């Protein structure tokens, strides 16, 4: 069976889930924290590090009450979606060291900003001026990246 | 509800929806410039607008969100806040009430600090590198769950980057921003 969801609907559902989680279910002391891939992963790794190594890693205030398992949920939900519509195809697509290096640099940059791109959009809705600046420069950066990509393709024989 | 249960339900919903619709936030601009396709751009704009509208409804009408700027109330001023010392979750420079200068933003009270500089440079680099690496972080998580083995290496680099930040950079960045 193949359920189709359009991108506009997906945007509305994701934003509504994140805002309702903060307003109704009290996901609160870091504000606008409903969905963020890098912040929740940092919380999960810090909790594991505290259990295993007994070192004081930094945690956010909501993570002192229980384990933050959003990343596990995202991987599980996408896996269910891929299996039920027969889109599971394990294969190597891009170059290996390139993907590793880009993942490393994007994670460090996203933690300095304290938001992956989704959390920047949520913080803009919350009314924060730094996040509005971040969204504008995210758009400019992706446009610049596309022009770099175009030049690389034309030069290749 | 406890934190663990809420977070797993949020993750399941978002993961399923993002896989079925192949949503990518930086892919919208890449597709529009290369092949004039507006499908992913609609997802980006709808996420932004829904966040603004729902935060307004829940914050200004129902008052169920803490520290939401109540700019409709006259005589109410908010100041530029400090950043949380421990984990760099920022809470700074909200829109300020219109009692002293400006319509929605009090322009004189905003100071240029290191957080603004790093936000500008960092967001630009995130946009650039995500387009070169074939996806924003959400799209790479979804691709990894669909079997793309290169995205497994992307996720490995992602978690190594987080551990590197926690061990070596965290204290330095907190001191720089306070």
Boltz contact constraints between the chains, C-beta under 6 A:
constraints:
  - contact:
      token1: [A, 3]
      token2: [B, 20]
      max_distance: 6.0
  - contact:
      token1: [A, 5]
      token2: [B, 17]
      max_distance: 6.0
  - contact:
      token1: [A, 5]
      token2: [B, 20]
      max_distance: 6.0
  - contact:
      token1: [A, 5]
      token2: [B, 21]
      max_distance: 6.0
  - contact:
      token1: [A, 7]
      token2: [B, 21]
      max_distance: 6.0
  - contact:
      token1: [A, 7]
      token2: [B, 23]
      max_distance: 6.0
  - contact:
      token1: [A, 7]
      token2: [B, 39]
      max_distance: 6.0
  - contact:
      token1: [A, 7]
      token2: [B, 40]
      max_distance: 6.0
  - contact:
      token1: [A, 7]
      token2: [B, 42]
      max_distance: 6.0
  - contact:
      token1: [A, 7]
      token2: [B, 43]
      max_distance: 6.0
  - contact:
      token1: [A, 8]
      token2: [B, 42]
      max_distance: 6.0
  - contact:
      token1: [A, 8]
      token2: [B, 46]
      max_distance: 6.0
  - contact:
      token1: [A, 10]
      token2: [B, 17]
      max_distance: 6.0
  - contact:
      token1: [A, 10]
      token2: [B, 21]
      max_distance: 6.0
  - contact:
      token1: [A, 10]
      token2: [B, 23]
      max_distance: 6.0
  - contact:
      token1: [A, 10]
      token2: [B, 43]
      max_distance: 6.0
  - contact:
      token1: [A, 11]
      token2: [B, 43]
      max_distance: 6.0
  - contact:
      token1: [A, 11]
      token2: [B, 46]
      max_distance: 6.0
  - contact:
      token1: [A, 11]
      token2: [B, 47]
      max_distance: 6.0
  - contact:
      token1: [A, 12]
      token2: [B, 46]
      max_distance: 6.0
  - contact:
      token1: [A, 12]
      token2: [B, 50]
      max_distance: 6.0
  - contact:
      token1: [A, 13]
      token2: [B, 17]
      max_distance: 6.0
  - contact:
      token1: [A, 14]
      token2: [B, 14]
      max_distance: 6.0
  - contact:
      token1: [A, 15]
      token2: [B, 47]
      max_distance: 6.0
  - contact:
      token1: [A, 15]
      token2: [B, 50]
      max_distance: 6.0
  - contact:
      token1: [A, 15]
      token2: [B, 51]
      max_distance: 6.0
  - contact:
      token1: [A, 17]
      token2: [B, 10]
      max_distance: 6.0
  - contact:
      token1: [A, 17]
      token2: [B, 13]
      max_distance: 6.0
  - contact:
      token1: [A, 19]
      token2: [B, 54]
      max_distance: 6.0
  - contact:
      token1: [A, 21]
      token2: [B, 10]
      max_distance: 6.0
  - contact:
      token1: [A, 23]
      token2: [B, 58]
      max_distance: 6.0
  - contact:
      token1: [A, 23]
      token2: [B, 64]
      max_distance: 6.0
  - contact:
      token1: [A, 23]
      token2: [B, 65]
      max_distance: 6.0
  - contact:
      token1: [A, 25]
      token2: [B, 1]
      max_distance: 6.0
  - contact:
      token1: [A, 25]
      token2: [B, 6]
      max_distance: 6.0
  - contact:
      token1: [A, 30]
      token2: [B, 89]
      max_distance: 6.0
  - contact:
      token1: [A, 31]
      token2: [B, 91]
      max_distance: 6.0
  - contact:
      token1: [A, 37]
      token2: [B, 137]
      max_distance: 6.0
  - contact:
      token1: [A, 41]
      token2: [B, 162]
      max_distance: 6.0
  - contact:
      token1: [A, 42]
      token2: [B, 162]
      max_distance: 6.0
  - contact:
      token1: [A, 45]
      token2: [B, 162]
      max_distance: 6.0
  - contact:
      token1: [A, 57]
      token2: [B, 166]
      max_distance: 6.0
  - contact:
      token1: [A, 58]
      token2: [B, 86]
      max_distance: 6.0
  - contact:
      token1: [A, 58]
      token2: [B, 87]
      max_distance: 6.0
  - contact:
      token1: [A, 58]
      token2: [B, 170]
      max_distance: 6.0
  - contact:
      token1: [A, 60]
      token2: [B, 87]
      max_distance: 6.0
  - contact:
      token1: [A, 60]
      token2: [B, 89]
      max_distance: 6.0
  - contact:
      token1: [A, 65]
      token2: [B, 3]
      max_distance: 6.0
  - contact:
      token1: [A, 66]
      token2: [B, 2]
      max_distance: 6.0
  - contact:
      token1: [A, 66]
      token2: [B, 3]
      max_distance: 6.0
  - contact:
      token1: [A, 66]
      token2: [B, 4]
      max_distance: 6.0
  - contact:
      token1: [A, 67]
      token2: [B, 4]
      max_distance: 6.0
  - contact:
      token1: [A, 68]
      token2: [B, 7]
      max_distance: 6.0
  - contact:
      token1: [A, 69]
      token2: [B, 4]
      max_distance: 6.0
  - contact:
      token1: [A, 69]
      token2: [B, 7]
      max_distance: 6.0
  - contact:
      token1: [A, 69]
      token2: [B, 8]
      max_distance: 6.0
  - contact:
      token1: [A, 70]
      token2: [B, 7]
      max_distance: 6.0
  - contact:
      token1: [A, 70]
      token2: [B, 10]
      max_distance: 6.0
  - contact:
      token1: [A, 70]
      token2: [B, 11]
      max_distance: 6.0
  - contact:
      token1: [A, 73]
      token2: [B, 8]
      max_distance: 6.0
  - contact:
      token1: [A, 73]
      token2: [B, 11]
      max_distance: 6.0
  - contact:
      token1: [A, 73]
      token2: [B, 12]
      max_distance: 6.0
  - contact:
      token1: [A, 74]
      token2: [B, 11]
      max_distance: 6.0
  - contact:
      token1: [A, 74]
      token2: [B, 14]
      max_distance: 6.0
  - contact:
      token1: [A, 74]
      token2: [B, 15]
      max_distance: 6.0
  - contact:
      token1: [A, 74]
      token2: [B, 141]
      max_distance: 6.0
  - contact:
      token1: [A, 75]
      token2: [B, 145]
      max_distance: 6.0
  - contact:
      token1: [A, 77]
      token2: [B, 12]
      max_distance: 6.0
  - contact:
      token1: [A, 77]
      token2: [B, 15]
      max_distance: 6.0
  - contact:
      token1: [A, 77]
      token2: [B, 16]
      max_distance: 6.0
  - contact:
      token1: [A, 78]
      token2: [B, 15]
      max_distance: 6.0
  - contact:
      token1: [A, 78]
      token2: [B, 19]
      max_distance: 6.0
  - contact:
      token1: [A, 78]
      token2: [B, 142]
      max_distance: 6.0
  - contact:
      token1: [A, 78]
      token2: [B, 145]
      max_distance: 6.0
  - contact:
      token1: [A, 79]
      token2: [B, 145]
      max_distance: 6.0
  - contact:
      token1: [A, 81]
      token2: [B, 16]
      max_distance: 6.0
  - contact:
      token1: [A, 81]
      token2: [B, 19]
      max_distance: 6.0
  - contact:
      token1: [A, 81]
      token2: [B, 20]
      max_distance: 6.0
  - contact:
      token1: [A, 82]
      token2: [B, 146]
      max_distance: 6.0
  - contact:
      token1: [A, 87]
      token2: [B, 146]
      max_distance: 6.0
  - contact:
      token1: [A, 88]
      token2: [B, 147]
      max_distance: 6.0
  - contact:
      token1: [A, 89]
      token2: [B, 147]
      max_distance: 6.0
  - contact:
      token1: [A, 90]
      token2: [B, 147]
      max_distance: 6.0
  - contact:
      token1: [A, 90]
      token2: [B, 149]
      max_distance: 6.0
  - contact:
      token1: [A, 92]
      token2: [B, 149]
      max_distance: 6.0
  - contact:
      token1: [A, 92]
      token2: [B, 150]
      max_distance: 6.0
  - contact:
      token1: [A, 93]
      token2: [B, 148]
      max_distance: 6.0
  - contact:
      token1: [A, 93]
      token2: [B, 150]
      max_distance: 6.0
  - contact:
      token1: [A, 94]
      token2: [B, 150]
      max_distance: 6.0
  - contact:
      token1: [A, 96]
      token2: [B, 153]
      max_distance: 6.0
  - contact:
      token1: [A, 99]
      token2: [B, 150]
      max_distance: 6.0
  - contact:
      token1: [A, 99]
      token2: [B, 153]
      max_distance: 6.0
  - contact:
      token1: [A, 99]
      token2: [B, 154]
      max_distance: 6.0
  - contact:
      token1: [A, 100]
      token2: [B, 153]
      max_distance: 6.0
  - contact:
      token1: [A, 100]
      token2: [B, 157]
      max_distance: 6.0
  - contact:
      token1: [A, 102]
      token2: [B, 129]
      max_distance: 6.0
  - contact:
      token1: [A, 102]
      token2: [B, 133]
      max_distance: 6.0
  - contact:
      token1: [A, 103]
      token2: [B, 154]
      max_distance: 6.0
  - contact:
      token1: [A, 103]
      token2: [B, 157]
      max_distance: 6.0
  - contact:
      token1: [A, 103]
      token2: [B, 158]
      max_distance: 6.0
  - contact:
      token1: [A, 104]
      token2: [B, 157]
      max_distance: 6.0
  - contact:
      token1: [A, 104]
      token2: [B, 160]
      max_distance: 6.0
  - contact:
      token1: [A, 104]
      token2: [B, 161]
      max_distance: 6.0
  - contact:
      token1: [A, 106]
      token2: [B, 129]
      max_distance: 6.0
  - contact:
      token1: [A, 107]
      token2: [B, 158]
      max_distance: 6.0
  - contact:
      token1: [A, 107]
      token2: [B, 161]
      max_distance: 6.0
  - contact:
      token1: [A, 107]
      token2: [B, 162]
      max_distance: 6.0
  - contact:
      token1: [A, 108]
      token2: [B, 161]
      max_distance: 6.0
  - contact:
      token1: [A, 108]
      token2: [B, 165]
      max_distance: 6.0
  - contact:
      token1: [A, 109]
      token2: [B, 122]
      max_distance: 6.0
  - contact:
      token1: [A, 109]
      token2: [B, 125]
      max_distance: 6.0
  - contact:
      token1: [A, 109]
      token2: [B, 126]
      max_distance: 6.0
  - contact:
      token1: [A, 111]
      token2: [B, 165]
      max_distance: 6.0
  - contact:
      token1: [A, 112]
      token2: [B, 118]
      max_distance: 6.0
  - contact:
      token1: [A, 112]
      token2: [B, 122]
      max_distance: 6.0
  - contact:
      token1: [A, 113]
      token2: [B, 119]
      max_distance: 6.0
  - contact:
      token1: [A, 113]
      token2: [B, 122]
      max_distance: 6.0
  - contact:
      token1: [A, 114]
      token2: [B, 88]
      max_distance: 6.0
  - contact:
      token1: [A, 114]
      token2: [B, 89]
      max_distance: 6.0
  - contact:
      token1: [A, 114]
      token2: [B, 90]
      max_distance: 6.0
  - contact:
      token1: [A, 116]
      token2: [B, 137]
      max_distance: 6.0
  - contact:
      token1: [A, 117]
      token2: [B, 25]
      max_distance: 6.0
  - contact:
      token1: [A, 117]
      token2: [B, 136]
      max_distance: 6.0
  - contact:
      token1: [A, 121]
      token2: [B, 47]
      max_distance: 6.0
  - contact:
      token1: [A, 121]
      token2: [B, 48]
      max_distance: 6.0
  - contact:
      token1: [A, 121]
      token2: [B, 51]
      max_distance: 6.0
  - contact:
      token1: [A, 122]
      token2: [B, 51]
      max_distance: 6.0
  - contact:
      token1: [A, 125]
      token2: [B, 51]
      max_distance: 6.0
  - contact:
      token1: [A, 125]
      token2: [B, 52]
      max_distance: 6.0
  - contact:
      token1: [A, 125]
      token2: [B, 55]
      max_distance: 6.0
  - contact:
      token1: [A, 126]
      token2: [B, 55]
      max_distance: 6.0
  - contact:
      token1: [A, 127]
      token2: [B, 69]
      max_distance: 6.0
  - contact:
      token1: [A, 127]
      token2: [B, 94]
      max_distance: 6.0
  - contact:
      token1: [A, 127]
      token2: [B, 95]
      max_distance: 6.0
  - contact:
      token1: [A, 128]
      token2: [B, 94]
      max_distance: 6.0
  - contact:
      token1: [A, 129]
      token2: [B, 93]
      max_distance: 6.0
  - contact:
      token1: [A, 130]
      token2: [B, 93]
      max_distance: 6.0
  - contact:
      token1: [A, 130]
      token2: [B, 119]
      max_distance: 6.0
  - contact:
      token1: [A, 133]
      token2: [B, 119]
      max_distance: 6.0
  - contact:
      token1: [A, 133]
      token2: [B, 120]
      max_distance: 6.0
  - contact:
      token1: [A, 134]
      token2: [B, 119]
      max_distance: 6.0
  - contact:
      token1: [A, 134]
      token2: [B, 123]
      max_distance: 6.0
  - contact:
      token1: [A, 137]
      token2: [B, 120]
      max_distance: 6.0
  - contact:
      token1: [A, 137]
      token2: [B, 123]
      max_distance: 6.0
  - contact:
      token1: [A, 137]
      token2: [B, 124]
      max_distance: 6.0
  - contact:
      token1: [A, 138]
      token2: [B, 123]
      max_distance: 6.0
  - contact:
      token1: [A, 138]
      token2: [B, 127]
      max_distance: 6.0
  - contact:
      token1: [A, 141]
      token2: [B, 124]
      max_distance: 6.0
  - contact:
      token1: [A, 141]
      token2: [B, 127]
      max_distance: 6.0
  - contact:
      token1: [A, 141]
      token2: [B, 128]
      max_distance: 6.0
  - contact:
      token1: [A, 142]
      token2: [B, 26]
      max_distance: 6.0
  - contact:
      token1: [A, 142]
      token2: [B, 29]
      max_distance: 6.0
  - contact:
      token1: [A, 142]
      token2: [B, 127]
      max_distance: 6.0
  - contact:
      token1: [A, 142]
      token2: [B, 131]
      max_distance: 6.0
  - contact:
      token1: [A, 143]
      token2: [B, 29]
      max_distance: 6.0
  - contact:
      token1: [A, 144]
      token2: [B, 128]
      max_distance: 6.0
  - contact:
      token1: [A, 145]
      token2: [B, 128]
      max_distance: 6.0
  - contact:
      token1: [A, 145]
      token2: [B, 131]
      max_distance: 6.0
  - contact:
      token1: [A, 145]
      token2: [B, 132]
      max_distance: 6.0
  - contact:
      token1: [A, 146]
      token2: [B, 30]
      max_distance: 6.0
  - contact:
      token1: [A, 146]
      token2: [B, 33]
      max_distance: 6.0
  - contact:
      token1: [A, 146]
      token2: [B, 131]
      max_distance: 6.0
